[in-house]
């Protein structure tokens, strides 16, 4: 089995009885979702993908690159997105805060005063058609910049009203909405000077009243903050009474574009994987204090902020991707939206070719194997070894396990009393962007055919997990009453 390093002796062995695993949570059927940023839809300047090693130094200091609007009619993009459904499609991001929706078939050549971008009817119609074709209802946010305010500086719902009305007329469905993207970064997000929690609270109150009157079927998310400090907590308090579900963003660090210093050798560390849980803990505490009982959505996350590091496009980040899904599902988080589907280095797909990256294949295996009933595997978290359990998807009485050996040197063992199908992901050269399933490199076939992703039959008894590998195991007829 391919690994990052030669294996040493196996660590302590664990035993697991799939028939007795208790249920701990139920997640949304669209739990695993993704973002297409508003600036991708309109075209504009977004995080520039890293270039080759020969131009690495320059590439890591150039933050943005101009891009044309994403082709939402692309057949490969459609096929690969549909394979991840059911999902939610979030179209938002920092640029959405200042994007003007042109409710006309003849959009302006330049953004009106107070806006930085233009969303045309054709572009939004393409989003709607894509959303329907791939079974991914839309989640979005609205413009809050100077152009969306009256002479007194108060937020006006007119832009939101026009976008909602056009969406309905075009047969689209907005499932959920945040007022704005990341209100704790007001200057970056084109909010008025001096924008604080009090101003946000006033705007959010206006937004909530408007939405409950105009689109009562849309789930209101908030606050959609990215920080963990006093400002994020104040924004939470200012909106808690009006939200239907808590939303937040999480990036464990900044990418090199924005001064981050993360390196590939840190990608498998337990400390790195634990950061997603540390971030959730803050929002759980705030939820329990200010919005008890409300579900939690993570509406934007990836390897690092600012487009991701180079390693985000490799198997090294798949440990973070799948551990995050397993960890948050066990905690009862309802939806996790990866940023992005196909832009910059953290995209599930390459933005130029739309070919799958390792995280896409991981996402597809999760989609096919892990159901919405979450079980407790009963194996305490320990160095280099993480085990998550769900009822298997589309397999009555089946149980699915996700076993992550993020230890680069040590093998781990797990004893199952039942036979299983084994799906092990590994990479001999993580930096090349390839990943193998049970030893075979995952690639699209002719006419973009998705490979079968078959498991290997594994008898009951002890299973060995080599270093730096990720394994799904499915057990049919597990006998677990929670999965019937």
C-alpha positions in Angstrom: 0.0 0.0 0.0 1.3 3.4 -0.9 2.3 5.6 2.1 4.2 8.8 2.9 6.8 6.9 4.8 7.8 3.3 5.7 5.6 1.8 8.4 6.9 1.0 11.9 5.3 -1.5 14.2 1.5 -1.3 14.6 0.0 0.7 17.4 -2.5 -0.8 19.9 -5.3 -2.7 18.4 -9.0 -1.7 18.7 -12.1 -3.8 18.5 -15.5 -2.5 17.2 -18.9 -4.1 17.3 -20.9 -2.4 14.5 -24.2 -3.9 15.9 -24.1 -1.9 19.1 -22.9 1.6 18.0 -25.3 4.2 19.4 -26.9 7.0 17.4 -25.5 10.4 18.3 -26.8 12.7 15.5 -28.8 13.1 12.3 -27.5 15.4 9.5 -29.1 17.1 6.6 -29.2 14.9 3.4 -27.4 17.8 1.8 -24.7 17.8 4.5 -21.8 17.8 2.0 -22.2 20.9 -0.1 -20.0 23.5 -1.9 -19.6 27.1 -3.0 -19.4 28.8 -6.3 -18.3 32.3 -5.4 -20.4 35.2 -6.8 -17.2 36.6 -8.5 -16.9 33.3 -10.4 -20.5 33.8 -11.7 -19.9 37.4 -12.7 -16.3 37.2 -13.7 -13.7 39.4 -11.9 -10.6 39.2 -9.8 -10.3 36.1 -7.6 -7.5 34.2 -5.8 -4.9 33.4 -8.4 -4.0 29.7 -8.6 -0.3 28.9 -7.8 1.9 28.5 -10.8 4.7 26.0 -11.4 7.6 25.6 -9.1 9.8 27.7 -11.5 7.6 30.8 -10.7 6.7 29.8 -7.2 8.1 32.8 -5.4 6.2 35.3 -7.6 3.0 33.2 -7.6 2.8 33.2 -3.9 2.9 37.0 -3.6 0.3 37.7 -6.4 -3.1 37.4 -4.8 -5.6 37.9 -7.5 -6.1 37.2 -11.2 -8.8 38.3 -13.6 -11.1 35.5 -14.8 -14.1 35.2 -17.1 -17.4 34.0 -15.7 -17.4 30.3 -15.0 -19.1 28.2 -17.7 -22.0 26.6 -15.9 -23.1 24.8 -19.0 -19.8 22.8 -19.1 -20.8 19.1 -19.4 -18.0 17.8 -17.1 -18.8 20.3 -14.4 -22.5 19.3 -14.6 -21.7 15.6 -14.4 -19.2 15.8 -11.5 -21.4 18.2 -9.5 -24.5 16.0 -10.0 -22.6 13.0 -8.7 -22.2 14.8 -5.3 -25.9 15.6 -5.0 -28.1 16.1 -3.1 -26.2 19.2 -2.0 -26.6 22.9 -1.6 -25.0 25.4 -3.9 -23.8 28.5 -2.1 -23.3 31.6 -4.3 -21.9 34.3 -2.1 -18.5 35.3 -0.8 -16.8 38.7 -0.2 -17.5 40.0 -3.7 -21.3 39.3 -3.3 -21.5 42.1 -0.7 -21.0 44.7 -3.5 -22.5 43.0 -6.6 -25.3 44.8 -8.3 -28.1 42.6 -9.7 -29.1 44.1 -13.0 -32.8 43.2 -13.4 -32.8 44.0 -17.1 -31.9 42.1 -20.3 -29.5 45.0 -21.1 -27.1 45.3 -18.1 -24.9 48.3 -17.6 -21.4 48.3 -19.0 -20.0 49.2 -15.5 -21.3 48.8 -12.0 -23.5 51.7 -10.7 -22.1 53.9 -8.0 -21.7 52.1 -4.7 -21.2 48.7 -6.3 -18.1 46.8 -7.5 -19.6 44.2 -9.8 -22.6 43.4 -12.0 -24.7 40.2 -11.9 -26.8 39.9 -15.1 -30.1 38.1 -15.5 -28.4 35.7 -17.9 -25.7 34.8 -15.4 -28.2 34.3 -12.6 -30.4 32.3 -14.9 -27.4 30.0 -15.6 -27.0 29.6 -11.8 -30.6 28.6 -11.5 -30.4 26.1 -14.4 -27.2 24.6 -13.0 -28.8 24.4 -9.5 -31.8 22.5 -10.9 -29.8 20.2 -13.2 -27.4 19.0 -10.4 -30.0 19.0 -7.5 -28.4 21.7 -5.5 -30.8 24.4 -4.2 -29.2 27.8 -3.9 -27.9 29.5 -0.7 -26.9 33.1 -1.1 -26.4 36.5 0.4 -27.2 40.1 -0.7 -25.5 43.4 -1.5 -24.9 45.6 1.5 -22.4 48.2 0.0 -23.1 51.9 -0.4 -25.1 51.3 -3.6 -27.6 49.2 -1.6 -28.3 52.0 0.9 -30.5 55.1 1.0 -29.3 58.6 1.5 -29.2 58.1 5.3 -27.0 55.1 4.9 -29.8 52.6 5.8 -29.8 49.3 4.0 -32.5 49.0 1.3 -34.0 45.6 0.5 -34.7 46.6 -3.1 -31.7 44.7 -4.6 -32.7 41.6 -2.6 -36.3 42.0 -3.7 -35.4 42.1 -7.4 -33.1 39.0 -7.1 -35.7 37.0 -5.2 -38.5 37.9 -7.7 -36.4 37.1 -10.7 -35.3 33.8 -9.1 -39.0 32.8 -8.6 -39.9 33.8 -12.2 -37.1 31.8 -13.6 -38.1 28.7 -11.7 -35.3 28.8 -9.2 -35.3 28.0 -5.5 -33.3 29.8 -2.8 -33.2 27.5 0.1 -31.4 29.7 2.6 -29.8 33.1 2.8 -27.3 35.0 4.9 -27.7 38.8 5.1 -24.1 39.4 4.1 -20.8 37.6 3.8 -18.6 37.8 6.9 -19.8 40.9 8.7 -16.8 40.7 11.0 -14.6 41.8 8.1 -16.6 44.9 7.2 -13.8 46.9 5.4 -12.9 43.9 3.2 -16.6 43.3 2.6 -17.5 46.8 1.4 -19.6 47.7 4.4 -19.9 51.4 5.3 -17.1 53.0 7.3 -17.4 52.3 11.0 -19.7 49.4 10.5 -20.1 47.7 13.9 -22.4 45.2 15.6 -25.0 47.8 16.3 -25.2 48.8 12.7 -25.3 45.2 11.7 -28.1 44.5 14.1 -30.2 47.3 12.7 -29.6 46.0 9.1 -30.2 42.4 10.1 -33.5 43.3 11.7 -34.6 45.0 8.5 -33.4 42.0 6.5 -35.3 39.5 8.6 -38.5 41.4 8.5 -38.2 41.8 4.7 -37.4 38.1 4.2 -40.3 36.9 6.5 -42.7 39.0 4.5 -41.3 38.4 1.0 -39.8 34.9 1.1 -40.9 33.2 4.3 -39.8 29.8 3.0 -36.2 30.8 2.9 -34.1 29.7 5.9 -32.4 32.7 7.4 -28.8 31.9 8.3 -26.5 34.1 10.5 -24.2 35.6 11.3 -21.9 34.0 8.8 -18.8 35.3 10.6 -15.3 33.9 10.2 -13.6 35.1 13.4 -13.6 34.0 17.0 -13.1 37.2 18.8 -15.3 39.7 20.6 -16.5 41.3 17.4 -17.8 38.0 16.0 -19.5 37.3 19.3 -21.2 40.8 19.3 -22.4 40.2 15.8 -23.8 36.8 16.8 -25.7 38.5 19.7 -27.0 41.1 17.4 -28.7 38.6 15.1 -29.3 35.5 17.2 -33.0 36.2 17.9 -33.8 36.4 14.1 -31.9 33.4 12.7 -33.4 30.0 11.8 -29.9 28.4 11.8 -26.5 29.4 13.0 -23.9 29.9 10.2 -20.2 30.5 10.5 -17.0 30.1 8.4 -13.9 28.3 9.3 -10.4 28.3 7.8 -7.6 26.9 10.0 -5.1 29.5 8.7 -4.3 31.9 5.9 -2.7 30.7 2.7 0.7 31.8 1.5 -1.0 34.5 -0.6 -2.1 36.3 2.5 1.1 35.7 4.6 0.3 32.3 6.0 3.1 29.9 6.8 1.4 26.5 6.6 3.6 23.7 5.1 2.7 20.2 3.8 4.4 18.5 6.7 1.7 20.0 9.0 -1.2 18.8 6.9 -1.7 15.5 8.8 -1.0 16.7 12.3 -3.7 16.1 15.0 -3.3 19.8 16.0 -4.3 20.9 12.5 -7.2 18.5 12.2 -8.5 19.6 15.6 -8.8 23.2 14.6 -12.2 22.7 13.0 -13.6 21.4 16.3 -12.1 24.3 18.2 -13.8 26.7 15.9 -17.1 24.9 16.2 -16.9 24.9 20.0 -17.1 28.7 20.1 -20.2 28.8 17.9 -21.8 25.9 19.9 -21.3 27.9 23.1 -22.8 31.1 21.6 -25.7 29.0 20.1 -26.5 27.5 23.4 -26.5 30.9 25.1 -28.2 33.0 22.5 -30.1 30.7 20.1 -30.7 27.4 22.0 -31.8 24.5 19.8 -30.9 26.2 16.5 -29.1 24.0 14.0 -25.6 24.9 12.9 -24.3 25.2 9.3 -20.7 25.7 8.3 -21.2 27.7 5.1 -17.6 28.2 4.0 -14.5 26.2 4.7 -11.4 24.9 3.0 -7.7 24.1 3.6 -6.8 27.8 4.2 -8.3 31.1 3.4 -7.3 33.2 0.4 -7.6 30.4 -2.2 -5.8 27.7 -0.3 -2.1 26.6 -0.4 -0.6 24.5 -3.1 -1.2 21.4 -1.0 -4.9 22.0 -1.0 -5.0 20.4 -4.5 -3.3 17.3 -3.3 -4.0 14.2 -1.2 -2.3 15.8 1.8 -5.4 17.9 2.3 -7.8 15.0 2.0 -7.1 14.1 5.6 -8.4 17.5 6.7 -11.3 17.3 4.3 -12.7 14.0 5.5 -11.8 14.4 9.1 -13.7 17.7 9.1 -16.8 16.0 7.7 -16.6 13.1 10.2 -15.9 15.4 13.2 -18.6 17.9 12.4 -21.2 15.3 11.5 -20.6 13.6 14.9 -21.1 17.0 16.5 -24.5 17.4 14.8 -23.5 20.2 12.4 -26.1 20.0 9.6 -24.4 21.3 6.5 -20.7 21.8 5.5 -20.0 23.9 2.4 -16.6 23.5 0.8 -15.0 26.5 -0.8 -14.9 26.0 -3.8 -16.3 23.6 -6.3 -13.9 24.7 -9.0 -11.9 27.8 -8.4 -8.3 28.4 -7.2 -6.2 25.8 -5.4 -8.8 24.7 -2.9 -11.4 23.8 -5.5 -12.6 20.2 -5.6 -12.1 20.4 -9.3 -9.3 22.1 -11.3 -10.6 25.5 -12.4 -9.2 25.2 -15.9 -9.9 21.6 -16.8 -12.6 20.7 -14.3 -10.8 17.5 -13.7 -11.2 15.9 -10.2 -8.6 16.5 -7.5 -8.1 14.1 -4.6 -10.7 15.9 -2.4 -13.3 15.4 -5.1 -12.8 11.6 -5.1 -13.0 11.7 -1.3 -16.2 13.7 -1.5 -17.7 11.2 -3.9 -16.9 8.3 -1.6 -18.4 10.1 1.3 -21.5 10.8 -0.8 -21.9 7.2 -1.8 -21.1 5.5 1.5 -21.9 7.7 4.5 -25.6 8.1 5.4 -27.4 10.8 7.5 -27.6 8.8 10.7 -24.4 9.4 12.7 -23.2 6.8 15.1 -20.6 6.8 17.9 -17.7 4.5 16.9 -16.7 4.4 20.6 -13.0 4.8 19.9 -11.6 7.7 21.7 -9.6 10.2 19.6 -5.9 9.5 19.8 -2.7 10.5 18.1 -2.7 9.7 14.4 -5.9 7.6 14.4 -9.5 8.8 13.9 -12.6 6.6 13.4 -16.1 7.8 12.5 -19.3 5.8 12.0 -22.6 6.3 10.2 -25.4 4.2 9.0 -24.5 3.3 5.4 -26.2 5.3 2.7 -28.8 3.4 0.6 -27.9 0.2 2.5 -30.6 -0.8 5.0 -29.1 -2.3 8.1 -25.7 -1.3 6.9 -22.9 0.6 8.8 -20.1 2.7 7.2 -16.9 3.5 8.9 -14.4 6.2 8.0 -10.9 5.3 9.4 -8.2 7.9 9.1 -4.6 7.0 9.8 -2.9 10.3 9.8 0.2 8.9 11.4 3.0 9.1 8.9 5.0 6.3 10.5 2.8 3.9 12.5 0.3 1.3 11.3 -3.0 1.0 13.2 -5.2 -2.0 13.6 -9.0 -2.4 14.0 -10.8 -5.7 14.7 -14.3 -6.1 13.2 -16.5 -9.0 13.9 -18.2 -8.8 10.5 -17.0 -8.9 6.9 -16.8 -5.6 5.1 -16.0 -3.8 1.8 -12.8 -1.8 2.0 -12.1 1.4 0.2 -8.6 2.7 0.9 -7.3 6.0 -0.4 -3.5 6.6 -0.6 -0.9 8.4 -2.6 2.7 7.5 -3.4 3.5 11.1 -4.3 1.0 13.4 -2.6 2.4 16.5 -4.3 1.5 15.3 -7.8 -2.2 15.6 -7.1 -3.0 12.0 -7.7 -4.8 9.5 -5.4 -5.2 5.8 -5.5 -8.3 3.7 -4.4 -7.2 0.2 -3.4 -4.0 0.7 -5.4 -5.6 2.0 -8.6 -5.2 5.7 -9.6 -8.5 7.4 -9.8 -9.1 9.0 -13.2 -12.1 9.9 -15.3 -12.7 7.4 -18.2 -13.7 8.0 -21.8 -16.5 10.6 -22.1 -15.8 11.6 -18.5 -17.0 8.3 -17.2 -16.7 8.1 -13.4 -15.0 4.9 -12.4 -16.9 2.3 -10.4 -15.2 3.0 -7.1 -15.6 -0.6 -6.0 -14.5 -1.9 -2.6 -12.4 -4.9 -1.8 -14.1 -7.8 0.1 -12.5 -8.0 3.6 -13.1 -10.9 6.0 -14.0 -10.5 9.6 -11.1 -10.0 11.9 -8.2 -7.6 12.2 -7.7 -4.9 9.6 -4.4 -3.1 9.2 -4.3 0.5 8.2 -0.9 1.6 6.9 0.5 5.1 7.6 -1.0 8.1 5.8 -4.0 6.4 4.4 -7.8 6.9 4.6 -10.2 4.0 4.5 -13.9 3.6 4.3 -15.4 0.3 5.4 -19.0 -0.8 4.8 -20.7 -3.6 6.6 -24.0 -5.0 5.2 -26.5 -6.6 7.6 -24.7 -5.0 10.5 -27.6 -5.7 12.9 -27.6 -2.2 14.2 -31.2 -1.2 15.2 -30.4 2.5 14.5 -29.8 1.7 10.8 -33.1 -0.1 9.9 
